[in-house]
Amino acid sequence: MRRRPGTRPWLAEERRRLYGHYARLMEELRVEDPQSFNYLRMEPTMFDELVQGVRPRIEKQDTNMRKALPTGLKLAIRLAISILP
């Protein structure tokens, strides 16, 4: 029996970089319109400082099976969840 990959092809790293919310929106907001970066209720510099501060606790290593999610993405998800009603 052949093993199935852990990630579906349509969720591959390349597609996440091209179409993913974090990779596209966050980077575009940072460059094009820093005022709209307030999406996470903080300025880009503060977000970067927070990423650096939590990196040792939430960063994971890539494995043979899959690439780890970027630390900034994990933090952005957590921040977005915490501001939901």
N, C-alpha and C positions, 0 to 999 in steps of 0.2 A: 504494500500500500504506500503510495506516494504522499509525503508530507505536504501540507498546504502552508504557504508562507503566512507569517503572523500579521502582515499588513496587506490589505487588498491593493492591487495595482493602482486603482484610482485614488488611493490615499497615500501614494508614494511621496517621498521627500521632495522630488522635483515638482510635483503638482501642488504640494502644500506651499512651496516657495512662490509658485506662480499665482495661485488662487487663494491661498490661505489668508484669513483675516489678519492675523498678527504680522505675518511677513509683508503683506501689502499695505494695509491701512496704517498700522503703527509707524512704519518707516516713512510712508508718504506724509503723514501728519507731522512727523518730526522735522522733515525737510521743508515741505510746502507751507504748512500753516501751524506753527508751534502753539498758537492760541487754541486751536481746535484739539490739540493733544489733551486738553482738559477732559477728554473722554474718560480718562482714568482719575479725574479730579486732582491732578497734580501736573506740574511742569515737567518737560522732558528731563531736565537735569536732576530733579528730585527722583524721578522714576529710575534713572540710571544709578543714582546713589543707593536707592533701595535694592535694586537688583544686585549691586556689588555687596551690600550688607547681608543679603539672604543667600547669596550664591553658595557658600560652603554648606548650608543646611539643606538646600533643595536641588542642587545640581546632581545629575546622574551621569554615568558613563555610557558611551555607546557600547553595544554588544554586537556579536556576530549576527544576531537575529534582527536587530533594529537600531536605529539612531535614537538617541535620547532627545526629548523635547528641549528646546532652548529654555534657559532659566527665565529670560524675560517673558516668554510666552506663558510659562507656568505661573509667574507672578501676576501677569495681566489677567489670566483666567481667575485667579483667586480674588483679585481686586474687583473684577466685574461681578463675581458671585456675591461678594460682601456688600455691594451697593444695591443689589436687587431688593425690591420690597418684600 
